[in-house]
Structures are given as C-alpha cells and as structure tokens.
Amino acid sequence: MTLKAYAADAKSEWIKSSYSTSDGPDCVEVATAPRHILIRDSKVPDGPRLALSPTTWASFLPYATAETTDR
C-alpha cells in the first residue's frame, strides 16, 4: 500500500466519522477526489492528508469496521 501526502482541495466535501465526537481524540474525516479517497484529522483541517486509491480504501474498510464493532 502506498500512502501519500495530498494537497488541500477547497472543493472537497469532508465527512466526519460518526464515531468522532467534538470532545474525543478520534476525529477522522474523509472526502472523495477524482482518483483518491482523502483522510485527515478533523482537529487539524489544514494539516496533512492521506490519499488512498479506491481499491485500497475498500480493502481497509472491513478492518476499520471490525475494530469499531469489537469495542
């Protein structure tokens, strides 16, 4: 898997994780770009982003879902 820093895109619509709260440390947002799924820390909106291919994102999701349901 290749992770790359991705420049800010003012056109991206960021969606905050439903597991994130304004009080907690787990604040993750995602957005779609033409060829990537972007991931960032919602507490640092101008900070670094990860850009994943749609295939890599789809491969990651079952692991993220399993982690949240195991709590």
C-alpha positions as CSV (number, residue, x, y, z in Angstrom):
1,M,0.0,0.0,0.0
2,T,1.3,3.5,-0.9
3,L,0.3,6.4,1.3
4,K,0.9,9.9,0.0
5,A,0.5,13.4,1.4
6,Y,-2.2,15.1,-0.6
7,A,-2.5,18.9,-1.1
8,A,-5.6,20.6,0.2
9,D,-8.5,20.8,-2.2
10,A,-11.0,23.5,-1.4
11,K,-13.7,21.7,-3.5
12,S,-13.5,18.5,-1.3
13,E,-16.6,17.9,0.9
14,W,-15.2,16.4,4.1
15,I,-17.4,14.0,6.1
16,K,-16.7,13.4,9.8
17,S,-16.7,9.9,11.1
18,S,-19.9,9.0,13.0
19,Y,-17.7,7.6,15.8
20,S,-16.0,11.0,16.3
21,T,-17.1,13.5,18.9
22,S,-16.1,17.1,19.5
23,D,-14.7,16.0,22.8
24,G,-12.8,12.9,21.9
25,P,-9.4,12.3,20.3
26,D,-10.7,10.1,17.5
27,C,-11.7,12.7,14.9
28,V,-11.3,11.4,11.3
29,E,-12.8,12.9,8.2
30,V,-12.9,11.6,4.6
31,A,-13.5,13.1,1.3
32,T,-13.5,11.9,-2.3
33,A,-11.3,13.3,-5.0
34,P,-11.3,12.3,-8.7
35,R,-8.9,9.3,-8.2
36,H,-8.5,9.1,-4.4
37,I,-10.2,8.8,-1.0
38,L,-8.7,11.5,1.2
39,I,-8.4,11.1,5.0
40,R,-7.5,13.8,7.5
41,D,-7.6,14.7,11.2
42,S,-10.6,17.0,11.7
43,K,-8.8,18.8,14.5
44,V,-6.2,19.9,12.0
45,P,-8.1,20.6,8.8
46,D,-5.2,22.3,7.1
47,G,-2.8,19.6,8.2
48,P,-1.6,16.6,6.2
49,R,-3.9,14.2,4.4
50,L,-3.6,10.7,3.2
51,A,-4.7,9.8,-0.3
52,L,-5.8,6.2,-0.9
53,S,-6.9,4.6,-4.1
54,P,-10.5,3.4,-4.1
55,T,-9.3,-0.2,-4.1
56,T,-7.0,0.4,-1.1
57,W,-9.9,2.2,0.7
58,A,-12.3,-0.7,0.0
59,S,-9.7,-3.2,1.3
60,F,-9.2,-1.1,4.5
61,L,-12.9,-0.6,5.4
62,P,-13.6,-4.2,6.7
63,Y,-10.7,-3.8,9.2
64,A,-12.0,-0.4,10.4
65,T,-15.5,-1.7,10.8
66,A,-14.3,-4.8,12.7
67,E,-12.3,-2.6,15.0
68,T,-15.2,-0.4,15.9
69,T,-17.6,-3.3,16.4
70,D,-15.2,-5.1,18.7
71,R,-15.3,-2.3,21.3
